[in-house]
Amino acid sequence: MFSKESPIGVFDSGIGGLSVLKQFIRFLPSESYIYLGDTARVPYGNKSSRIVEQYTAESIEFLLSKGVKIIITACNTVSAVALETARKYAGNIDVIGMIEAAAGAALRASRNNKIGIIGTRATISSNAYENRIRDISSQSQIDVFSKACPMFVPIVEEGMLRHPASKLIAEEYLLPLKENNIDTIVLGCTHYPLLSHLISEIIPEAALIDSGEHAAVFALRMLAEKGLLIDPSDEFIQKPDIQFFVTDLPANFYEQARNFLGFEINEPNIIHLGKEHS
Ligand code: DGL
């Protein structure tokens, strides 16, 4: 059983989900968090739905064992291809993905109804963002342009945020969106908020939608409605209470974690998920 004091579970394929956790801490600073990054099996973005669903099921089971009150699938790839699996395994615990709130925010932000979606190959080929936007849009004339940007994840992980080669790659991906006159871009991947400066240099006219930010606001409202929100005025917490769990500790883990989260993280616990790792 869970209560208002139970932690929020945040799950990602690796450490990119710390960009989402950062937004949750911004909007829900008094909550405690369990962060699970499947660092041994990242990236998910080039894997098949079947494998992403299997990894998701294992991660949900782990978070449930920690007594979380809600689960956030911070990974856009998981949100796009395995949200139903996550919800099936989570039972009576709500699961919030990255797509729903960001799709609504993109529709509100766009003035010309031309929206760009960027994400991993798996996210883009699922059409999850596009389908969601069309489902909730009252406009019949809405143009959605999607583009997989598979090199963006390694660019961020290699810390090449301002490298000239990164600019060239970003132009290659983004110029087709620009030619279609889009005025709003959904950053449909945990890593892309770190490339906002580059994206805005290439398409300065586009509003950027950070899926983590909108998911955090969505979660805040949902927890408040259900009486499960710890009000920041209830207690004054100086440092967010976060427990980190990873399936591997890569060489540059701490440096990367700092880049995504903006502050140093405590030593993570290393766990095993699934049969092949036990
Ligand atoms: N977390 C993934 C996402 O948001 C990016 C990294 C990966 O491919 O696993 O889609």
Residues whose N, C-alpha, C, O or C-beta is under 5 A from the ligand:
A	BS01	DGL	S13 G16 V42 P43 Y44 G45 N46 A74 C75 N76 T77 T120 V153 G188 C189 T190
